[in-house]
Amino acid sequence: MFASALSLSALLAAPDATAAPRAVQVSTPAPRTPERKQILDAIRPSSGSQIRFIVHDLRVMKGKSANFAYASVEPSQQEYDGGEYILRNDGPKTKGGWRVIWAVTGGGANSCADIAAYYRAIAKLLNAQGIAPDRLNPGHSKEEQNLSAAAREDADCNTVGDLGPAVD
């Protein structure tokens, strides 16, 4: 009896290989918390900048080897164009903190095809980290699809948006 109870408890404790992966949790750092300040400081144009942001959306998710954040912000005094940002934090081992790895900001113009490719590049990186792009950046896939469709319909299609750093 003891052996069968032990095997039953071992079976119940064993992970189910057919179970769906656990959903990665999304969190939003509260105003005035250190994490929120660090993320917004990484978006500011220079260290020591006192620009205050209107935060439309801020989400943080843990990936396989790093944490990722999505921020949709605009400067409260319109000092420059706002935008959408994806940031990465590789943890204390790098001592670098949060850094912008993807951004689409107002201002300039780029081809629809280039911006769609930029959306696909960050989606690929996020997927490799176990993060569904639309969970971090709601509407990400839809925006990429719209840009791709516009580029197919008109090879000369341009849209407003300055692109941030190249996605590695």
C-alpha positions as CSV (number, residue, x, y, z in Angstrom):
1,M,0.0,0.0,0.0
2,F,2.8,2.4,0.9
3,A,4.6,1.7,-2.3
4,S,1.5,2.4,-4.4
5,A,0.7,5.6,-2.5
6,L,4.3,6.7,-3.0
7,S,4.1,6.0,-6.8
8,L,0.8,7.8,-7.0
9,S,2.2,10.9,-5.3
10,A,5.3,10.7,-7.5
11,L,3.1,10.5,-10.6
12,L,1.0,13.5,-9.4
13,A,4.1,15.6,-8.7
14,A,5.8,14.8,-12.0
15,P,5.4,17.5,-14.7
16,D,3.0,16.6,-17.5
17,A,4.9,16.6,-20.8
18,T,1.6,17.3,-22.6
19,A,0.6,20.3,-20.5
20,A,0.7,23.7,-22.1
21,P,3.6,25.9,-21.0
22,R,2.8,28.1,-18.1
23,A,1.7,31.6,-19.2
24,V,4.4,34.2,-18.6
25,Q,3.0,36.8,-16.2
26,V,2.7,40.5,-17.2
27,S,3.3,43.1,-14.5
28,T,3.1,46.9,-14.5
29,P,5.5,48.7,-12.2
30,A,3.5,51.1,-10.0
31,P,4.3,54.9,-10.2
32,R,7.3,56.0,-8.2
33,T,8.7,52.5,-7.9
34,P,12.5,52.0,-8.6
35,E,11.8,49.6,-11.6
36,R,9.4,52.1,-13.2
37,K,11.9,54.9,-12.8
38,Q,14.7,52.8,-14.2
39,I,12.6,51.9,-17.3
40,L,11.6,55.5,-17.9
41,D,15.2,56.7,-17.3
42,A,16.4,54.3,-20.1
43,I,13.9,56.0,-22.5
44,R,14.9,59.6,-21.7
45,P,17.1,61.2,-24.3
46,S,20.0,61.7,-21.9
47,S,21.0,60.8,-18.3
48,G,19.9,63.4,-15.9
49,S,17.0,64.5,-18.1
50,Q,14.0,65.7,-16.2
51,I,11.5,65.0,-18.9
52,R,8.3,63.6,-17.3
53,F,6.2,61.1,-19.3
54,I,2.5,60.4,-19.7
55,V,2.6,56.6,-19.6
56,H,-0.1,55.1,-21.7
57,D,1.0,51.5,-21.2
58,L,3.9,49.9,-19.3
59,R,4.4,46.1,-19.1
60,V,7.2,43.9,-17.9
61,M,7.6,40.2,-18.6
62,K,10.3,37.7,-17.7
63,G,11.9,35.9,-20.6
64,K,14.2,32.8,-20.6
65,S,17.4,34.8,-20.0
66,A,16.3,38.4,-19.5
67,N,13.4,40.7,-18.5
68,F,11.6,42.7,-21.1
69,A,9.5,45.8,-20.9
70,Y,7.1,47.6,-23.3
71,A,6.3,51.2,-22.8
72,S,4.0,53.5,-24.7
73,V,4.8,57.1,-23.6
74,E,4.8,60.7,-24.6
75,P,6.5,63.6,-22.9
76,S,4.1,65.6,-20.7
77,Q,5.4,68.9,-22.1
78,Q,5.8,67.6,-25.7
79,E,9.6,68.2,-25.6
80,Y,10.0,65.6,-28.3
81,D,7.9,62.9,-30.0
82,G,6.6,60.1,-27.9
83,G,6.6,56.5,-29.0
84,E,6.6,52.8,-28.3
85,Y,9.7,51.2,-26.7
86,I,10.8,47.6,-25.9
87,L,13.6,47.4,-23.3
88,R,15.7,44.6,-22.0
89,N,17.3,44.0,-18.7
90,D,19.8,41.1,-18.5
91,G,20.0,41.3,-14.7
92,P,22.6,42.1,-12.2
93,K,25.4,40.2,-14.0
94,T,25.6,42.9,-16.7
95,K,25.3,45.9,-14.4
96,G,23.7,47.7,-17.4
97,G,20.1,47.8,-16.2
98,W,17.3,48.5,-18.6
99,R,18.2,49.5,-22.2
100,V,16.1,50.3,-25.2
101,I,16.4,47.5,-27.8
102,W,13.4,48.5,-30.1
103,A,11.6,51.8,-30.6
104,V,9.2,53.4,-33.0
105,T,8.8,57.1,-32.3
106,G,6.9,59.9,-34.1
107,G,8.7,62.2,-36.4
108,G,10.5,60.9,-39.5
109,A,9.2,58.5,-42.2
110,N,10.2,55.0,-43.2
111,S,9.0,52.6,-45.7
112,C,6.1,50.4,-44.6
113,A,8.2,47.3,-45.6
114,D,11.1,48.5,-43.3
115,I,8.9,49.1,-40.3
116,A,7.1,45.8,-40.8
117,A,10.5,44.0,-40.9
118,Y,11.5,45.9,-37.7
119,Y,8.3,44.6,-36.0
120,R,9.1,41.0,-37.2
121,A,12.6,41.2,-35.9
122,I,11.6,42.0,-32.4
123,A,8.8,39.5,-32.5
124,K,11.4,36.8,-33.4
125,L,13.6,37.8,-30.5
126,L,10.7,37.9,-28.0
127,N,9.4,34.5,-29.2
128,A,12.9,33.0,-28.7
129,Q,12.7,34.3,-25.1
130,G,9.3,32.6,-24.6
131,I,7.3,35.8,-24.7
132,A,4.3,36.2,-27.0
133,P,4.9,39.7,-28.6
134,D,1.2,40.6,-28.3
135,R,1.3,39.9,-24.5
136,L,4.1,42.4,-24.1
137,N,3.0,44.9,-26.8
138,P,-0.8,44.6,-27.4
139,G,-1.5,44.9,-31.1
140,H,2.0,44.2,-32.2
141,S,1.1,41.4,-34.7
142,K,-1.8,43.4,-36.1
143,E,0.4,46.4,-36.7
144,E,3.0,44.3,-38.4
145,Q,0.3,42.7,-40.6
146,N,-1.2,46.1,-41.5
147,L,2.3,47.4,-42.5
148,S,3.1,44.3,-44.5
149,A,-0.2,44.5,-46.3
150,A,0.3,48.2,-47.1
151,A,3.8,47.5,-48.4
152,R,2.5,44.7,-50.7
153,E,-0.2,47.0,-52.1
154,D,2.1,49.9,-52.6
155,A,5.9,49.4,-52.9
156,D,6.4,53.1,-52.3
157,C,4.3,53.1,-49.1
158,N,5.8,55.2,-46.3
159,T,4.5,55.8,-42.8
160,V,5.5,58.1,-40.0
161,G,7.9,56.7,-37.5
162,D,11.6,56.8,-36.6
163,L,13.1,53.4,-35.9
164,G,15.3,52.8,-32.9
165,P,18.3,50.5,-32.5
166,A,18.8,47.5,-34.8
167,V,17.4,44.4,-33.2
168,D,20.2,41.9,-32.5
